[in-house]
Amino acid sequence: MKELAELESRLLEQDFIPQQESCVLEQYKQTAAMYAQIENSIAVLSDLKDRKSYIYNGALGEVLDLYPKNAAKEINSIWEEDIYNRIHPDDIVARHAFELKFFHLLKKTPIRQRIHFRTHSFLRMGNSKGEYLSVLHRTFYLCNQSNGTLWLALCLYNFAPTSEPILSFEGIIQNSLTGELLKESNDTVPEIISYREKEVLNLIEQGMPSKQIAIKLAISKNTVDRHRQNIMEKLRVGNSMEAIKVAHELNII
């Protein structure tokens, strides 16, 4: 999936600094394994610096025909593709856009406060027969480097606490220290792209090529092309059509 590859590229381009904190990684690996055992969840701890993930499985992975119960594995990627392939196609797009919002929110949050924020996403995941189950997905960024770079991320997948089937994706950002919910609040969305970039994106959506956009906005074609590139980098997508889709998911346009 191109969106995922672009998001990976941007995450891994953070300014990582060398550090000897293997004890911290081991501590959080134990934490992830404990979540899987206690909550019967799939727990994925991703090391963004070393580009690895550690996956621990409770009962959910077995129900989804993904992993045996109590299994653990290490992969050389920050993305758990086996899991992503089981998420409903509509939900996976919405989930990536929502996590992008969360990433930008944390980047604007003081380092010491970041640990208090997490996402709660309600989505649909299928078993090997294509039958969808209602799942609660949570994301925590557990550890940051001293320069503010996000280092360790924990994703938890659980049976959703609802008797009604989930029909579409829903996401909530919560401050666990205060209990504040940031659901569907436009004032919590950081200004990811500039006003001019929004203008360019709106004109792209109308089907205008770069040359016409340049005439419309009284700027050079090179400037329009630069805005296009900035938009794709900021939204972590591979082309303009994907940028439009993600921008709508984030209520940017």
C-alpha positions in Angstrom: 0.0 0.0 0.0 1.5 3.3 -1.2 0.1 5.3 1.7 1.8 3.0 4.2 5.1 3.1 2.4 5.1 6.9 2.3 4.1 7.1 6.0 6.9 4.7 6.9 9.4 6.9 5.0 8.4 10.0 6.9 8.4 8.3 10.3 11.9 6.8 9.7 13.2 10.2 8.6 13.0 11.5 12.1 16.2 12.8 13.6 17.2 9.7 15.6 20.2 10.1 17.9 22.5 7.2 19.1 21.7 6.0 22.6 22.3 3.0 24.8 19.0 2.2 26.3 18.5 -1.5 25.6 17.1 -1.9 29.2 14.3 0.5 28.2 13.4 -1.5 25.1 13.4 -4.7 27.1 11.1 -3.1 29.7 8.6 -2.2 27.1 8.8 -5.5 25.4 7.8 -7.1 28.7 5.0 -4.6 29.0 3.7 -5.5 25.5 3.8 -9.2 26.3 1.9 -8.6 29.5 -0.8 -6.7 27.7 -1.2 -9.6 25.3 -1.5 -12.0 28.1 -3.8 -10.1 30.5 -6.1 -8.6 27.8 -6.0 -11.4 25.3 -4.9 -8.8 22.8 -2.5 -8.6 19.9 0.3 -6.3 21.1 2.8 -4.7 18.7 5.8 -2.8 20.0 7.5 -0.9 17.2 11.1 0.4 17.5 11.1 3.3 15.0 14.9 3.8 15.3 15.9 0.2 14.5 12.9 -0.4 12.2 11.7 -3.5 14.1 8.5 -4.7 15.6 7.8 -7.2 18.4 4.5 -8.9 18.2 2.8 -10.7 21.1 -0.4 -12.6 20.8 -3.3 -13.3 23.1 -6.6 -14.9 22.1 -7.6 -12.3 19.4 -4.9 -13.4 17.0 -6.0 -17.0 17.2 -9.7 -16.0 16.6 -8.6 -14.0 13.6 -6.5 -17.0 12.4 -3.4 -14.9 12.5 -1.2 -16.3 15.3 -1.3 -19.1 17.8 -2.2 -18.0 21.3 0.9 -16.9 23.4 3.0 -16.7 20.2 5.7 -14.0 19.8 7.6 -12.9 16.8 10.0 -10.2 15.7 9.8 -8.6 12.2 12.1 -6.2 10.4 9.5 -3.5 9.8 7.5 -1.0 11.8 4.3 -2.2 10.1 2.5 -5.4 11.0 1.3 -6.2 7.4 -0.3 -9.5 8.4 -2.6 -7.5 10.7 -3.2 -4.6 8.3 -4.3 -7.1 5.6 -7.2 -8.2 7.9 -8.5 -4.7 8.5 -11.5 -3.6 6.4 -10.3 -1.6 3.3 -12.3 1.5 4.3 -11.2 1.3 7.9 -7.5 1.0 7.1 -7.5 4.2 5.1 -9.4 6.0 7.8 -7.0 4.5 10.4 -3.9 5.8 8.7 -5.3 9.3 8.4 -6.4 9.3 12.0 -2.9 8.1 13.2 -1.4 10.8 11.0 -3.4 13.4 12.9 -2.2 11.9 16.2 1.4 12.0 15.0 1.2 15.7 14.2 -0.6 16.4 17.5 2.2 14.7 19.5 4.9 16.6 17.6 3.3 19.8 18.9 3.0 18.5 22.5 5.8 18.9 25.1 7.8 15.7 25.4 6.9 15.0 29.0 3.1 15.2 28.3 3.1 12.9 25.3 2.9 9.7 27.3 -0.6 10.8 28.5 -2.1 10.7 25.0 -3.4 7.7 23.1 -5.8 6.8 20.4 -8.9 4.6 20.6 -10.0 3.4 17.2 -13.0 1.2 16.5 -12.6 -0.8 13.3 -13.5 -4.1 11.5 -11.0 -7.0 11.2 -11.6 -10.2 9.2 -10.8 -13.8 9.9 -9.5 -16.2 7.3 -13.1 -16.7 6.1 -13.7 -13.0 5.5 -16.0 -12.6 8.5 -15.5 -9.3 10.2 -15.2 -8.8 13.9 -15.5 -5.5 15.9 -12.0 -4.6 17.2 -10.7 -1.8 19.4 -7.3 -0.5 18.4 -5.2 1.7 20.6 -1.9 3.5 19.9 0.6 4.8 22.5 3.9 6.4 21.9 5.8 5.2 25.0 9.2 6.7 24.7 10.8 9.7 23.0 14.4 10.6 22.5 15.8 13.7 24.2 15.5 15.7 21.0 11.8 15.0 20.7 11.9 12.2 18.2 9.2 9.6 18.7 11.0 6.3 19.4 8.8 3.4 20.7 5.2 2.9 19.7 2.7 0.4 21.1 -0.4 -0.8 19.3 -3.0 -2.9 21.0 -5.8 -4.8 19.2 -8.7 -6.1 21.4 -12.2 -7.3 21.0 -14.3 -4.1 21.0 -16.4 -3.6 24.2 -19.7 -3.4 22.3 -22.6 -5.7 21.6 -23.4 -3.8 18.4 -21.4 -4.5 15.2 -19.1 -1.7 14.1 -20.3 -0.4 10.7 -17.6 2.2 10.0 -14.3 3.5 11.5 -14.4 5.8 14.5 -11.5 7.4 16.3 -10.9 9.2 19.5 -7.8 10.8 21.0 -7.7 10.8 24.8 -5.6 12.5 27.4 -5.4 9.8 30.1 -4.2 12.2 32.7 -7.3 14.5 32.5 -9.8 12.1 30.8 -10.3 14.7 28.1 -11.5 13.3 24.8 -10.5 15.0 21.6 -13.1 13.3 19.4 -14.1 15.0 16.2 -12.8 18.4 17.4 -11.5 20.5 14.6 -9.6 22.8 16.9 -7.4 19.8 18.0 -6.2 19.3 14.4 -2.8 20.9 13.9 -2.2 23.1 10.9 -0.5 20.4 8.9 -0.5 22.3 5.6 -0.5 26.0 4.9 -3.3 28.2 3.6 -1.6 28.4 0.2 -1.1 24.6 0.1 -4.9 24.2 0.8 -5.6 26.5 -2.1 -3.4 24.4 -4.4 -5.0 21.2 -3.1 -8.5 22.5 -3.7 -7.6 23.4 -7.3 -6.0 20.0 -7.8 -9.3 18.4 -6.6 -11.1 20.5 -9.3 -8.9 18.8 -11.9 -6.6 21.8 -12.7 -3.1 21.0 -13.9 -0.1 22.9 -12.4 0.1 25.4 -15.3 -3.6 26.5 -14.8 -3.2 26.6 -11.0 -0.1 28.9 -11.5 -2.2 31.3 -13.6 -5.1 31.2 -11.2 -3.0 32.0 -8.2 -0.6 34.3 -10.0 2.5 32.2 -9.1 5.0 30.3 -11.1 4.5 26.7 -12.2 7.7 25.8 -10.2 6.1 27.2 -7.1 2.9 25.1 -7.7 5.1 22.0 -8.1 6.9 22.8 -4.9 3.6 23.1 -3.1 2.4 19.8 -4.5 5.6 18.1 -3.2 5.3 19.7 0.2 1.6 18.6 0.5 2.5 15.0 -0.3 5.4 15.0 2.1 3.3 16.5 4.9 0.4 14.1 4.4 2.8 11.2 3.8 1.2 10.0 0.5 2.5 9.1 -2.9 0.4 11.2 -5.2 -2.1 14.1 -5.4 -5.2 11.8 -5.5 -4.1 10.2 -2.2 -3.4 13.6 -0.8 -6.9 14.7 -1.5 -8.4 11.6 0.1 -6.3 11.9 3.3 -7.0 15.7 3.5 -10.7 15.0 3.5 -10.2 12.4 6.2 -8.4 15.0 8.3 -11.0 17.7 7.6 -8.3 19.8 6.0 -10.3 20.5 2.9 
